[in-house]
Amino acid sequence: MSYIDANFTNRGIENLLKHKTIVEKLDSGSPFISISPDKDILGATAGQAHLMILGIPNASAQLSAEIFLRCNAVAIKLCALRYHRKKYEELQKKRSSEISADANITALIQKGLKICELEMLYEVEAFFFQFKSALDMLVKVLCPIAGNQAKNFHTYGSLGKDVIKQLNELKKNKKLNLTAGRIDWLIEEIEKVKSPWMESVIRIRDTFSHYKSEIALGFEWDKEVGRVKVPHATTDNGISPLNFEMDKLTESLINYCANFIAISVSCAFPVTTEIQVMSEDEKRYIGARWQMDLSRAFWKLGSNVIREYTEQDIENAKKWAEQNIFDF
């Protein structure tokens, strides 16, 4: 049995043998996979799920493990997305500098030559592959919650069409005991990002990563400023460097995944269980207790108790966490 640990990975290898679940699995001969996604992405996926799971009545350890497993898969895809964006930027910076420093090439570009760098093109293709893959993995967070309907959640589909269809089917299944209003909320969130955000993703992908008679990605001459121009993308907000748009898309998808995960888990809550938006000091305090970066998480279980955490509270939480090993 393989298992990806979402909570141990921020604590360091020296704590391996203090972690009950890891010790038990290794002693039983079960392979155990430890993986370290970016801390903010881990908090936006597994961390966000952990903030919500206690709202599920009689949630079993198996259910929690299955949800965390799928959240980790989403985290890996989001990290890959960020990786390809960074690699693209590194390649762009290097080649832009080299091309601009070569007078002969610059002269040709001024005459109309457009230079497509294959490595940059490959990174763009990988970026949009991981974007789509992250959405497909995100849908699978619903599998443990959907129970016997889990097999129906395969892909996100075109602009979320497939997952919306399956969510509407879930509402008809009274045996699952899911809250219809929260399923509707999730559908609304999927609909909300269709335009212009998700449509922009498709437009940029089709322009740069689908082969046509003319390859659009390349360095060219910018007549207005008189210098070599890096590849740009056209969006609803105008034209901007492609690497800027890749960064925006990455960060937007991380936020969307955190929201999707929280609402998905909440579908298994009783209608009387409320959820609330987390304050920044709550994120820092709970994150310190759990040794996780929860800056990208949004939601927590509702509470009538309002508390503001001071810097001293957060510092005390860090010290407490260093002396205690969680086994979520």
C-alpha positions in Angstrom: 0.0 0.0 0.0 1.4 3.4 -1.0 0.6 6.5 1.0 1.5 10.1 0.4 1.9 12.0 3.7 0.6 15.6 3.5 1.4 16.6 7.1 4.7 15.1 7.8 6.6 16.6 4.9 7.0 20.1 6.4 8.7 18.8 9.5 12.0 17.4 8.3 13.4 13.9 7.9 14.6 13.8 11.6 11.0 13.5 12.7 10.3 10.4 10.6 10.5 7.9 13.4 8.4 10.0 15.7 5.4 9.9 13.4 3.1 7.1 14.5 1.5 6.4 11.1 4.8 6.2 9.3 6.3 3.8 11.9 3.3 1.5 11.8 3.3 1.3 8.0 7.0 0.7 7.7 6.9 -1.9 10.5 4.1 -3.7 8.7 6.1 -3.7 5.4 3.9 -1.2 3.6 5.7 1.1 1.2 5.4 4.7 2.3 5.9 7.6 0.0 6.9 10.9 1.6 6.6 13.9 -0.8 7.2 17.6 -0.2 5.0 19.9 -2.3 5.5 23.7 -2.0 4.3 24.7 1.4 1.7 27.2 0.4 0.3 24.7 -2.2 0.2 21.9 0.5 -1.7 24.3 2.7 -4.2 25.2 0.0 -4.9 21.5 -0.7 -4.4 19.0 2.1 -4.4 21.8 4.7 -7.7 23.2 3.5 -9.2 19.7 3.5 -8.0 19.1 7.1 -9.7 22.3 8.2 -13.0 20.9 7.0 -13.0 17.2 7.5 -14.1 17.3 11.1 -17.4 18.7 9.9 -18.3 15.3 8.3 -20.4 13.3 10.8 -18.5 10.2 11.9 -15.7 10.7 9.4 -13.6 7.6 9.4 -9.8 7.5 9.2 -10.1 5.8 5.8 -12.3 8.6 4.4 -9.8 11.2 5.7 -6.9 9.3 4.2 -8.6 9.0 0.8 -9.4 12.7 0.7 -5.8 13.6 1.7 -4.5 11.2 -1.0 -6.4 13.0 -3.7 -5.5 16.5 -2.3 -1.9 15.5 -2.5 -2.3 14.5 -6.2 -3.7 18.0 -6.8 -0.8 19.5 -5.0 1.7 17.7 -7.1 0.1 18.9 -10.3 0.0 22.5 -9.0 3.7 22.3 -8.1 4.4 21.0 -11.6 2.5 23.9 -13.0 4.6 26.4 -11.0 7.8 24.5 -12.0 7.1 24.8 -15.7 6.3 28.5 -15.4 9.6 29.1 -13.6 11.5 27.1 -16.2 9.9 29.1 -18.9 10.9 32.4 -17.3 14.5 31.2 -16.8 14.7 30.2 -20.5 13.1 33.5 -21.6 15.5 35.6 -19.5 18.6 33.7 -20.8 17.6 33.8 -24.5 16.3 37.3 -24.4 19.7 38.5 -23.1 21.6 36.4 -25.6 19.5 37.6 -28.6 19.6 41.2 -27.6 23.4 41.1 -27.3 23.8 39.7 -30.8 23.8 42.6 -33.3 23.4 40.3 -36.3 20.4 38.5 -35.0 18.8 41.7 -33.7 19.2 43.2 -37.2 17.4 40.2 -38.7 14.6 40.4 -36.1 14.2 44.1 -37.0 13.6 43.0 -40.6 10.8 40.6 -39.5 12.5 37.4 -38.3 10.6 35.7 -35.5 12.7 33.3 -33.3 10.9 30.4 -31.7 12.8 28.7 -28.9 11.9 25.0 -28.8 12.6 24.6 -25.1 10.3 27.5 -24.3 7.6 26.0 -26.5 8.0 22.7 -24.7 7.6 24.4 -21.3 4.4 26.1 -22.5 3.0 22.8 -23.7 3.9 21.1 -20.4 2.4 24.0 -18.5 -1.0 23.7 -20.1 -0.9 19.9 -19.9 -0.4 20.2 -16.1 -3.1 22.8 -15.9 -5.6 20.4 -17.4 -4.3 17.5 -15.4 -4.6 19.5 -12.1 -8.3 20.1 -12.9 -8.8 16.4 -13.6 -7.2 15.5 -10.3 -9.2 18.1 -8.5 -12.5 16.4 -9.6 -11.3 13.2 -8.0 -11.4 14.9 -4.5 -15.2 14.3 -4.8 -14.7 10.5 -5.2 -14.6 9.6 -1.4 -17.5 12.0 -0.8 -19.6 10.7 -3.6 -19.3 7.1 -2.3 -20.6 4.6 -4.8 -20.8 7.3 -7.5 -17.0 7.8 -7.3 -16.4 5.9 -10.6 -18.3 8.6 -12.5 -15.8 11.4 -11.7 -13.2 11.0 -14.4 -12.3 14.5 -15.8 -13.1 18.1 -15.3 -14.4 18.3 -18.9 -14.7 21.3 -21.2 -15.1 24.3 -18.9 -16.3 22.0 -16.1 -19.2 20.5 -18.2 -18.5 16.9 -17.1 -18.2 17.6 -13.4 -21.3 19.7 -13.4 -23.2 16.9 -15.0 -22.1 14.5 -12.3 -22.8 16.9 -9.5 -26.4 17.3 -10.8 -26.6 13.4 -10.7 -25.4 13.4 -7.1 -28.3 15.6 -6.0 -30.7 13.0 -7.2 -29.1 10.3 -5.1 -30.8 10.5 -1.7 -28.8 7.5 -0.3 -25.6 9.6 -0.2 -27.1 12.0 2.3 -25.3 15.0 0.7 -26.4 18.6 1.1 -28.0 19.7 -2.1 -27.5 23.4 -1.4 -23.7 23.0 -1.1 -23.6 20.9 -4.3 -25.4 23.8 -6.0 -22.8 26.2 -4.4 -20.0 24.1 -6.0 -21.7 24.2 -9.3 -22.0 28.0 -9.1 -18.3 28.2 -8.4 -17.5 26.1 -11.4 -19.8 28.2 -13.6 -18.3 31.4 -12.2 -14.7 30.7 -13.5 -15.8 29.7 -17.0 -15.7 33.3 -18.3 -13.4 35.0 -18.7 -10.8 33.1 -16.6 -11.1 29.5 -17.9 -11.9 30.7 -21.4 -8.6 32.7 -21.4 -6.7 29.5 -20.5 -8.1 27.8 -23.5 -7.4 30.8 -25.8 -3.8 31.1 -24.7 -3.2 27.3 -24.9 -4.7 27.1 -28.4 -2.5 30.1 -29.5 0.8 28.8 -28.2 0.7 25.0 -27.6 -1.4 23.7 -30.6 0.7 23.4 -33.7 -0.6 25.4 -36.6 0.9 26.5 -40.0 2.4 29.5 -38.0 4.0 29.0 -34.6 2.9 32.0 -32.6 5.5 31.8 -29.8 8.7 33.6 -30.5 10.9 36.6 -30.0 10.2 39.5 -32.3 10.9 43.2 -32.7 8.9 45.8 -30.8 8.8 48.9 -33.0 7.3 51.1 -30.3 10.1 50.7 -27.9 12.9 49.7 -30.3 14.0 46.4 -28.7 13.5 42.7 -28.8 10.0 41.6 -27.6 9.5 38.5 -25.6 6.4 36.3 -26.4 3.2 38.0 -25.5 -0.4 36.7 -24.9 -3.7 38.3 -25.8 -6.3 38.2 -23.0 -9.5 40.0 -22.1 -7.4 42.6 -20.3 -5.2 43.3 -23.3 -1.7 42.1 -24.3 1.0 41.2 -21.8 4.1 39.0 -21.6 3.2 35.3 -21.7 5.2 34.6 -18.5 3.1 37.1 -16.6 -0.1 35.4 -17.8 1.3 32.0 -16.8 2.0 33.3 -13.3 -1.5 34.7 -13.0 -3.0 31.4 -14.2 -0.9 29.4 -11.7 -1.9 31.5 -8.7 -5.6 31.7 -9.8 -5.7 27.9 -10.1 -4.2 27.3 -6.7 -6.9 29.6 -5.2 -9.6 27.8 -7.2 -8.4 24.4 -6.0 -8.5 25.5 -2.4 -12.0 26.8 -2.8 -13.2 23.7 -4.7 -11.7 21.3 -2.1 -13.4 23.2 0.8 -16.8 23.2 -0.8 -16.5 19.6 -2.0 -15.9 18.4 1.6 -18.7 20.7 2.9 -21.2 18.8 0.7 -21.0 16.0 3.2 -21.9 18.3 6.1 -25.3 18.5 7.6 -27.2 21.6 6.5 -26.8 23.0 10.0 -23.0 22.9 9.9 -21.7 26.3 8.9 -18.4 27.3 7.4 -16.6 30.6 7.7 -13.9 32.5 5.9 -10.6 32.4 7.9 -8.9 35.6 9.1 -5.2 36.1 8.4 -4.3 35.7 12.1 -6.2 32.4 12.3 -4.3 31.1 9.3 -1.0 32.0 10.9 -2.0 30.6 14.3 -3.5 27.3 13.1 -0.7 27.0 10.6 1.9 27.4 13.4 0.2 24.7 15.4 0.1 22.3 12.5 3.5 23.4 11.1 1.8 24.2 7.8 1.5 27.2 5.6 -2.2 27.9 5.5 -1.9 31.3 3.8 -3.7 30.0 0.7 -6.6 28.3 2.6 -10.0 30.0 2.7 -12.5 28.2 4.8 -12.9 26.7 8.3 -15.8 25.2 10.3 -18.2 27.8 11.6 -17.9 29.0 15.2 -19.7 31.5 17.5 -16.4 32.2 19.3 -14.5 35.2 17.8 -10.8 35.3 18.8 -8.0 37.5 17.6 -4.6 35.9 17.8 -1.6 38.0 18.8 2.0 37.7 17.6 2.8 36.1 21.0 0.0 33.6 20.5 1.5 32.6 17.2 5.0 32.4 18.6 3.7 30.2 21.4 2.0 28.0 18.9 5.2 27.5 17.0 7.1 26.6 20.2 4.3 24.1 21.1 4.4 22.5 17.7 8.2 22.0 17.9 7.6 19.9 21.0 4.7 17.8 19.7 4.4 15.6 16.7 0.9 15.5 15.1 -0.4 12.3 13.5 -3.4 13.6 11.5 
